[in-house]
Amino acid sequence: MAYQKNEQYDEQVTVDLATAYTQTLQLLGEDPHREGLVKTPERVAKAMQYLTQGYQQDAEKILNSAKFHEDVSEMVIVKDIELYSLCEHHMLPFVGKAHVAYIPNGYITGLSKIARVVDVFARRLQVQERLTSQVLEAIDHALKPLGVAVVVEASHFCMMMRGVSKQNSVTTTSAFSGEFRNETTRSEFLRLISANLH
């Protein structure tokens, strides 16, 4: 039996993007009809739809789909969430990890939903600063916790592959709300995400 992929894409979007990428290859001086590039425009069209699928997803719906009443008010942290996004300025990748915490106020959510929320906003054309705030705001609105903290660390290919070409630079952004504006709580969070506990 032949291998079959089970992927779904908008057919018209795929056709339109593939046409644009064929023109892009020609403008770059390539021959889009040579063997290695014949299917490249369609592949890129599908890849871009996958990499920007966050536009079709609702972070608050994801959080609410696994929202449970619990009388706990201790810090919940999901750290080292892998993150892959595209810089909106050059459409080059930035990759890294997110650390997210919240203090419940009557409700918790499934731990995997926190990682999914990061993906929702990462799978868009982004800037790291906005991505960090969007994750915080979605959790804040859906769960109404006592506080939310988000720290994102990422390496940007627009800095590594072009321009200043600094391969070892890492950008860190953070956003805090509620109890995490308190220095003691924020310091505990920062200490825990820095600790190697496993």
DONU-772824 format. One line per field, with one value per residue (C-alpha): residue number from 1; residue in one letter; z, y, x. Coordinates in steps of 0.25 Angstrom, whole numbers. Layout:
! residues N
seq = c(NUM; ...)
type = c(A; ...)
up = c(Z; ...)
north = c(Y; ...)
east = c(X; ...)
! end
This chain:
! residues 198
seq = c(1; 2; 3; 4; 5; 6; 7; 8; 9; 10; 11; 12; 13; 14; 15; 16; 17; 18; 19; 20; 21; 22; 23; 24; 25; 26; 27; 28; 29; 30; 31; 32; 33; 34; 35; 36; 37; 38; 39; 40; 41; 42; 43; 44; 45; 46; 47; 48; 49; 50; 51; 52; 53; 54; 55; 56; 57; 58; 59; 60; 61; 62; 63; 64; 65; 66; 67; 68; 69; 70; 71; 72; 73; 74; 75; 76; 77; 78; 79; 80; 81; 82; 83; 84; 85; 86; 87; 88; 89; 90; 91; 92; 93; 94; 95; 96; 97; 98; 99; 100; 101; 102; 103; 104; 105; 106; 107; 108; 109; 110; 111; 112; 113; 114; 115; 116; 117; 118; 119; 120; 121; 122; 123; 124; 125; 126; 127; 128; 129; 130; 131; 132; 133; 134; 135; 136; 137; 138; 139; 140; 141; 142; 143; 144; 145; 146; 147; 148; 149; 150; 151; 152; 153; 154; 155; 156; 157; 158; 159; 160; 161; 162; 163; 164; 165; 166; 167; 168; 169; 170; 171; 172; 173; 174; 175; 176; 177; 178; 179; 180; 181; 182; 183; 184; 185; 186; 187; 188; 189; 190; 191; 192; 193; 194; 195; 196; 197; 198)
type = c(M; A; Y; Q; K; N; E; Q; Y; D; E; Q; V; T; V; D; L; A; T; A; Y; T; Q; T; L; Q; L; L; G; E; D; P; H; R; E; G; L; V; K; T; P; E; R; V; A; K; A; M; Q; Y; L; T; Q; G; Y; Q; Q; D; A; E; K; I; L; N; S; A; K; F; H; E; D; V; S; E; M; V; I; V; K; D; I; E; L; Y; S; L; C; E; H; H; M; L; P; F; V; G; K; A; H; V; A; Y; I; P; N; G; Y; I; T; G; L; S; K; I; A; R; V; V; D; V; F; A; R; R; L; Q; V; Q; E; R; L; T; S; Q; V; L; E; A; I; D; H; A; L; K; P; L; G; V; A; V; V; V; E; A; S; H; F; C; M; M; M; R; G; V; S; K; Q; N; S; V; T; T; T; S; A; F; S; G; E; F; R; N; E; T; T; R; S; E; F; L; R; L; I; S; A; N; L; H)
up = c(0; -4; 7; 8; 15; 22; 22; 19; 12; 5; -9; -15; -5; -9; -24; -22; -13; -22; -34; -26; -22; -36; -40; -28; -33; -46; -41; -33; -46; -44; -54; -46; -57; -54; -47; -33; -33; -40; -28; -19; -21; -16; -5; 0; -1; 8; 18; 19; 22; 33; 39; 40; 44; 57; 49; 49; 63; 76; 88; 98; 92; 94; 109; 111; 105; 117; 128; 142; 155; 166; 179; 178; 177; 176; 164; 152; 142; 129; 124; 113; 103; 89; 80; 65; 58; 47; 48; 41; 36; 28; 29; 34; 46; 61; 70; 85; 97; 105; 120; 125; 139; 145; 159; 159; 164; 164; 151; 144; 130; 124; 124; 109; 106; 111; 101; 90; 93; 91; 77; 73; 74; 69; 57; 51; 45; 58; 67; 79; 88; 83; 84; 99; 102; 94; 102; 115; 110; 105; 119; 127; 119; 119; 133; 141; 149; 161; 151; 139; 135; 122; 118; 104; 99; 85; 74; 61; 48; 43; 52; 50; 34; 30; 35; 47; 46; 61; 62; 77; 81; 89; 91; 104; 106; 118; 122; 136; 141; 155; 166; 157; 158; 172; 173; 182; 173; 161; 167; 170; 156; 150; 160; 157; 141; 143; 152; 146; 155; 146)
north = c(0; 14; 24; 35; 48; 52; 67; 77; 91; 101; 97; 111; 117; 107; 110; 125; 124; 114; 123; 135; 126; 121; 136; 138; 127; 134; 147; 141; 136; 122; 112; 108; 97; 89; 76; 80; 92; 87; 84; 94; 105; 96; 90; 105; 108; 97; 100; 114; 110; 101; 111; 121; 112; 120; 131; 120; 116; 123; 122; 125; 114; 104; 108; 107; 93; 88; 97; 91; 97; 94; 101; 103; 116; 111; 115; 106; 106; 100; 103; 100; 100; 99; 111; 112; 125; 134; 149; 158; 167; 157; 144; 137; 128; 131; 119; 117; 113; 119; 118; 121; 121; 125; 125; 119; 127; 116; 110; 102; 97; 85; 86; 83; 95; 104; 99; 100; 114; 117; 110; 118; 131; 126; 120; 134; 145; 151; 159; 153; 165; 163; 148; 149; 158; 151; 138; 145; 152; 139; 132; 145; 146; 131; 127; 140; 135; 143; 146; 141; 141; 139; 138; 135; 133; 132; 133; 141; 136; 150; 154; 141; 139; 154; 168; 167; 152; 150; 135; 134; 145; 141; 151; 150; 156; 156; 160; 159; 162; 161; 155; 153; 169; 166; 165; 153; 145; 149; 145; 131; 129; 133; 125; 112; 114; 115; 103; 89; 81; 69)
east = c(0; 5; 9; -2; -2; -15; -13; -24; -22; -31; -30; -32; -22; -12; -13; -12; 0; 7; 5; 11; 23; 25; 26; 35; 45; 45; 48; 60; 66; 62; 55; 42; 41; 54; 52; 56; 46; 34; 26; 33; 22; 11; 20; 23; 8; 4; 16; 12; -3; 2; 12; 1; -11; -12; -21; -32; -31; -37; -28; -39; -48; -36; -35; -50; -50; -43; -47; -50; -54; -43; -41; -26; -18; -4; 5; 3; 15; 17; 32; 41; 29; 35; 32; 33; 29; 31; 36; 26; 37; 45; 36; 48; 47; 49; 50; 51; 43; 32; 30; 16; 10; -4; -10; -24; -35; -46; -43; -31; -29; -23; -7; -7; -16; -5; 4; -7; -9; 6; 4; -8; -1; 13; 6; 4; 13; 18; 27; 32; 27; 13; 13; 17; 6; -5; -2; -4; -17; -23; -21; -25; -38; -42; -38; -39; -27; -21; -9; -2; 13; 19; 34; 39; 53; 56; 67; 63; 68; 66; 78; 85; 84; 84; 87; 96; 98; 99; 97; 98; 88; 75; 64; 56; 42; 33; 19; 12; -2; -8; 0; 12; 13; 17; 32; 32; 23; 30; 44; 38; 33; 47; 54; 46; 47; 62; 63; 67; 56; 55)
! end
